[in-house]
Amino acid sequence: MFFRLNPESRLISGQKKGVLYDFLDNKVYNLSPEEKSVLELAEKSTEIEEICKKLGMPEASVMDIFEKFREKSLGEFYENNPYIEPLRMKSPISSGAFYDSPPQLTNFFVELNNSCHYNCSYCGKNRMKRIFGCIGCNVWDGQKKVVESDSLITVLDQAHMLGFGQIFLTGGNVLENLDRLSAVLNHCETLHFPTIFLTCHETHVTTDSVDFLNHYKGLTVFLNCDFPLSPKALKIADSLRGNLTLVPIVDVTDMSKEDVMKDIQNEHEKIQRKVGWQVDYCSADFTKDYCKIPLFGRERAANASLQFFEWCQEYHPCLGGILTVSSDGNVYVCRIMRDNPLGNVLNTNLSEIIRNKKKETHAFWNLTRDKITPCNSCEYRYSCMDCRAIEKDAYQTNLCAYDPHEGKWK
């Protein structure tokens, strides 16, 4: 007799333990070392009797494991060895089995300027790092030139032709020149980009800019704000009628984990209307503070989604398919990792930059966790959120509360 997982169930093994994904109900089941070993052999079409012999386990114990997952509709018993094709979002042929598939382009970041009259401690030019710096406003040292509006419109046309799905307009202070911003937003709407995001800081927002933003119904605003929430941030949240996500930046340097969670909950309760809520975290030294932050703990393992699972098998969950154009025209993959620009849109169009720098772009885009230590021995490697910009080494993860070799969370 055999036991096999259903097509919608997927087993991923780690060094110590494993996980079982249910892609119909979007659930993740954590496996003990014994459950992992039993299911590994079952998925290799090993007969149940042989599984007992190889693992030195009583048949009753092995059958209990199989019954547990059969009752959850994750697998079934068979008299003969069946052929079971795993559930997929796309055909294996489209994954480069017979030809190189074109890159899947996702997020396009455009820095409209590099100017701001404030000097936040978590700004890009300062030493303090933040987790979601990519969707934050930043000013960078050594960047003087600003791409003209006409050139910016041309770049947006190129991004549309390449198939980018989401546009992130950021700065600097994107609200500094509303005429320029209006031209960009109007053109984005003309091109019918599926999603347009705009990043600003509470200090940038005025009554005029609130009225301006309320004219753009399809726009999603990421409002970066200090923590705890100021009366101004709360007023802005009540005044903006469109899609809004508040992004409070929490400095965890001098806080305990308990205080972090308690204070965040208290601040969230102050919001009167229903808006998005994405807490960001900053620290002078994440190596000392990362265990205080939920995103480095169990929260980084996302819920089971077949689309995200397949994406993580081929691409990095964050870097995959993204490009950034800085205010001076330089092109980067990640807008935080700015050491080596791929080119400049004032000299070459985007498609040529991607073609000429294929090796460099794909090194980031296709940086799956199978290429990162110790993620490559972790059972969560295809369902885990990740940021390479805050790590010291692109191929090494230090800021994670899970040890796959021990199978334990800190």
C-alpha positions in Angstrom: 0.0 0.0 0.0 1.1 3.6 -0.7 0.2 7.0 0.6 0.6 10.1 -1.6 -0.2 13.7 -1.1 -2.9 15.3 -3.1 -2.0 17.6 -6.1 -2.8 20.7 -4.1 -0.5 19.6 -1.2 3.2 20.3 -1.4 5.9 19.1 1.0 9.0 21.2 1.5 11.8 19.8 3.7 14.2 21.7 5.8 17.3 20.6 7.6 15.5 19.6 10.7 11.7 19.9 10.1 9.4 20.4 7.2 6.2 22.2 6.2 3.2 21.0 4.2 1.3 23.5 2.1 -2.4 23.2 1.4 -3.0 25.4 -1.7 -6.8 25.0 -1.7 -7.3 26.3 1.8 -4.1 28.4 1.9 -2.9 26.8 5.1 0.6 25.8 6.3 1.2 22.7 8.5 4.4 22.5 10.4 5.9 19.0 10.5 7.9 17.3 13.1 11.1 15.6 12.1 9.3 12.2 12.1 6.4 13.5 10.0 8.8 15.0 7.5 10.8 11.8 7.1 7.7 9.7 6.6 6.2 12.0 4.0 9.5 12.4 2.2 9.6 8.6 1.6 5.9 8.5 0.7 6.4 11.1 -1.9 9.2 9.0 -3.4 6.6 6.3 -4.0 7.9 4.1 -1.2 5.5 1.4 0.1 4.3 1.9 3.6 5.9 -1.4 4.8 9.2 -0.2 3.4 8.9 3.2 5.1 8.5 1.5 8.5 11.7 -0.6 7.8 13.8 2.3 6.6 12.9 4.6 9.5 12.7 1.9 12.2 9.2 3.0 13.2 6.2 0.9 14.2 3.6 0.6 11.5 1.0 2.0 13.8 3.0 5.2 14.3 3.5 5.6 10.5 -0.2 5.0 9.8 -1.2 7.6 12.5 0.8 10.2 10.6 -0.8 9.3 7.3 -4.3 9.2 8.9 -3.7 12.7 10.3 -3.1 14.2 6.9 -5.8 12.1 5.2 -8.4 13.4 7.6 -7.3 17.0 6.6 -7.8 16.0 2.9 -4.2 16.4 2.2 -3.4 12.9 1.0 -4.8 9.5 0.3 -4.0 5.7 0.4 -3.6 3.7 -2.8 -3.3 0.0 -3.5 -1.0 0.7 -6.4 1.6 3.4 -6.9 -0.2 6.3 -8.5 1.1 9.1 -10.8 0.2 12.5 -9.3 1.0 15.7 -11.0 1.3 18.7 -8.6 -1.1 21.5 -8.9 0.5 24.5 -10.8 -0.4 28.0 -11.7 1.4 27.7 -15.0 2.8 25.0 -17.3 6.4 23.8 -16.7 7.0 24.7 -20.4 6.5 28.4 -19.5 9.2 28.2 -16.9 12.1 28.0 -19.3 12.1 24.2 -19.8 12.5 24.6 -23.5 13.3 28.3 -24.0 14.4 31.3 -22.0 11.2 33.0 -20.9 11.2 36.8 -20.8 11.6 38.5 -17.4 8.4 39.1 -15.4 8.6 42.7 -14.5 6.7 43.8 -11.5 7.4 47.1 -9.6 8.8 50.2 -11.2 10.1 52.8 -8.7 10.6 56.4 -9.9 12.3 59.0 -7.7 10.8 62.4 -8.8 13.4 64.4 -6.9 16.1 64.2 -4.3 15.2 67.2 -2.1 13.7 67.6 1.3 14.1 70.3 4.0 13.8 67.7 6.8 16.5 65.4 8.2 14.8 62.3 9.5 17.1 59.9 11.3 15.9 57.0 9.1 16.4 58.9 5.8 18.5 57.1 3.2 21.4 59.4 3.6 21.7 58.6 7.3 23.2 55.5 8.9 20.0 54.2 10.6 18.4 51.5 8.5 14.7 50.7 8.0 13.0 47.6 6.8 10.7 49.3 4.2 13.1 51.9 3.0 12.0 51.1 -0.6 8.5 52.5 0.0 9.8 55.3 2.1 10.9 58.8 1.1 14.7 59.1 1.0 17.4 61.7 0.1 20.7 60.5 -1.1 24.1 62.2 -1.0 25.8 63.1 -4.2 22.7 63.3 -6.3 22.2 66.8 -7.7 20.7 66.5 -11.2 17.0 65.9 -11.7 15.5 64.3 -14.8 13.3 66.7 -16.7 9.6 66.1 -16.9 9.7 65.3 -20.6 12.4 62.7 -20.1 10.4 61.3 -17.2 7.3 60.9 -19.3 9.4 59.0 -21.9 10.7 56.7 -19.2 7.1 55.9 -18.0 6.2 55.1 -21.6 9.1 52.6 -21.7 8.0 51.1 -18.4 4.5 50.6 -19.8 5.8 49.0 -23.0 7.9 46.6 -20.9 4.8 45.5 -18.9 5.5 46.8 -15.4 2.4 46.4 -13.3 2.9 48.8 -10.4 4.4 52.3 -10.4 5.9 53.7 -7.2 6.4 57.5 -7.3 8.7 58.6 -4.5 11.4 61.1 -3.6 12.6 63.3 -1.7 9.5 65.4 -1.3 7.2 64.4 -4.2 4.7 67.1 -3.1 7.3 69.9 -3.5 6.3 70.6 -7.1 2.6 69.8 -7.7 2.6 70.9 -11.3 5.3 68.3 -12.1 3.6 65.7 -10.0 0.3 66.4 -11.8 1.9 65.9 -15.2 3.4 62.5 -14.1 0.1 61.3 -12.5 -2.0 62.3 -15.4 0.3 60.5 -17.8 0.3 57.3 -15.6 -3.5 57.4 -15.7 -3.4 57.8 -19.5 -1.2 54.7 -19.7 -3.6 52.8 -17.5 -1.0 51.3 -15.1 -2.9 48.8 -12.9 -1.6 50.3 -9.7 0.0 53.6 -8.9 1.5 54.3 -5.5 2.8 57.6 -4.1 5.1 57.9 -1.1 5.3 61.0 1.0 6.0 62.0 4.6 3.6 63.7 7.0 5.9 66.7 7.2 5.5 67.2 3.4 1.7 67.4 3.4 -0.2 70.7 3.4 -3.9 71.5 2.9 -3.2 72.2 -0.7 -1.5 68.9 -1.3 -4.4 67.1 0.4 -6.9 68.7 -2.0 -4.6 67.8 -4.9 -4.3 64.2 -3.9 -8.1 63.8 -3.4 -8.5 64.5 -7.1 -6.8 61.2 -8.0 -9.2 58.4 -7.1 -7.1 55.4 -8.2 -4.0 56.6 -6.4 -2.7 54.8 -3.3 -0.7 57.0 -0.9 1.9 55.6 1.5 2.1 58.2 4.2 5.4 57.8 6.1 5.0 59.2 9.6 6.9 59.4 12.9 6.0 57.2 15.9 3.9 57.7 18.0 1.4 59.1 15.6 1.2 62.9 15.6 -2.1 64.9 15.5 -1.1 66.0 12.0 -0.8 62.4 10.8 -4.2 61.5 12.2 -5.7 64.6 10.6 -4.2 63.7 7.2 -5.6 60.1 7.6 -9.1 61.6 8.1 -8.7 64.1 5.3 -7.5 61.9 2.4 -10.5 60.3 0.7 -8.6 57.8 -1.5 -6.6 54.7 -0.7 -4.2 55.4 2.1 -1.7 53.3 4.0 -0.1 54.7 7.1 3.5 53.7 7.5 4.7 54.6 11.0 8.4 54.2 11.5 9.2 52.7 14.9 12.7 53.0 16.3 13.2 49.8 18.2 16.7 50.7 19.5 15.7 51.4 23.1 12.5 49.4 23.3 11.8 45.8 24.4 9.8 43.5 22.2 6.8 43.7 24.5 6.8 47.5 24.4 7.1 47.5 20.6 3.9 45.4 20.2 2.0 47.2 22.9 2.8 50.7 21.6 1.9 49.7 18.0 -1.5 48.4 19.1 -2.2 51.5 21.1 -1.3 53.8 18.1 -3.4 51.7 15.7 -6.5 52.2 17.8 -6.2 56.0 17.4 -7.1 55.8 13.7 -10.7 56.9 13.2 -11.3 55.7 9.6 -10.3 52.4 8.0 -6.9 52.8 6.3 -4.1 50.6 5.5 -1.5 50.0 8.2 2.1 49.0 7.5 4.4 49.3 10.4 8.1 50.0 9.5 11.0 49.5 11.8 14.3 51.3 12.1 17.4 50.6 14.1 20.9 51.8 14.4 22.0 48.1 14.5 19.5 45.4 13.4 21.9 42.7 14.5 21.1 43.6 18.1 17.4 44.5 17.6 16.0 42.1 15.0 14.5 39.7 17.5 12.2 42.5 18.8 10.6 42.8 15.3 7.8 40.5 14.3 8.8 40.6 10.6 12.0 38.8 11.5 10.0 36.2 13.4 7.1 34.0 12.5 5.4 36.8 10.6 8.0 36.6 7.8 6.6 33.2 6.8 3.6 34.2 4.7 0.4 32.2 4.4 0.3 29.5 1.7 -0.4 30.9 -1.7 0.4 28.9 -4.8 1.2 32.0 -6.8 3.7 33.3 -4.2 5.1 29.8 -3.7 5.9 29.4 -7.4 7.2 32.9 -7.6 9.7 32.2 -4.8 10.9 29.1 -6.6 12.0 31.2 -9.5 12.5 34.8 -8.2 13.4 36.7 -5.1 10.2 37.6 -3.3 11.1 41.3 -3.2 13.8 41.9 -5.8 12.2 39.8 -8.5 11.3 41.9 -11.5 11.8 45.4 -10.0 13.7 48.4 -11.3 14.4 51.8 -9.9 15.1 55.1 -11.7 16.7 57.6 -9.5 16.1 61.4 -9.7 19.4 61.8 -11.7 18.4 59.0 -14.2 20.5 56.1 -12.8 18.9 52.7 -12.9 19.1 50.3 -10.0 17.3 47.1 -9.1 16.7 47.9 -5.5 16.5 51.6 -4.7 18.3 51.0 -1.4 21.2 49.0 -2.8 22.8 51.7 -4.9 26.4 50.8 -5.2 26.4 49.8 -8.9 24.0 51.5 -11.3 23.0 49.4 -14.3 22.8 52.4 -16.6 21.2 55.8 -17.0 17.9 56.5 -18.8 19.3 59.8 -20.1 21.7 57.8 -22.2 19.9 54.5 -22.9 16.3 53.3 -22.8 15.1 50.8 -20.2 14.9 47.8 -22.6 18.5 48.3 -23.7 19.7 48.6 -20.1 17.9 45.3 -19.2 19.3 43.6 -22.3 22.8 44.9 -21.8 22.9 44.2 -18.1 21.0 40.8 -18.2 23.6 39.1 -16.0 23.5 41.8 -13.3 19.7 42.2 -13.2 19.0 38.4 -13.2 21.6 38.0 -10.3 19.1 40.0 -8.2 15.8 39.0 -9.8 16.5 35.3 -9.6 18.2 35.4 -6.2 16.0 32.6 -4.7 16.5 31.4 -1.2 18.0 28.3 -2.6 21.1 30.5 -3.3 21.2 32.1 0.2 22.6 30.6 3.4 21.1 29.3 5.6 17.8 29.9 3.8 18.6 27.0 1.4 18.2 24.6 4.3 15.0 26.1 5.6 11.5 24.7 5.0 10.0 28.2 4.8 12.2 29.2 1.8 9.3 29.4 -0.7 6.9 31.3 1.5 9.1 33.8 3.4 9.3 37.6 3.0 12.9 38.9 2.7 14.9 42.1 2.3 18.5 41.9 1.1 19.1 45.6 1.5 19.3 45.3 5.3 21.6 42.3 5.3 25.3 42.8 5.2 25.7 40.0 2.6 23.3 39.4 -0.3 24.0 35.7 -0.1 23.8 35.3 3.7 20.9 35.8 6.1 21.7 36.8 9.7 18.5 38.7 10.6 16.1 35.8 11.1 14.7 34.4 14.3 14.4 30.9 12.9 17.2 28.4 12.9 16.5 25.7 10.3 19.3 23.5 11.6 17.6 23.3 15.1 14.1 23.8 13.9 13.5 26.4 16.5 12.3 30.0 16.7 14.2 32.4 19.0 
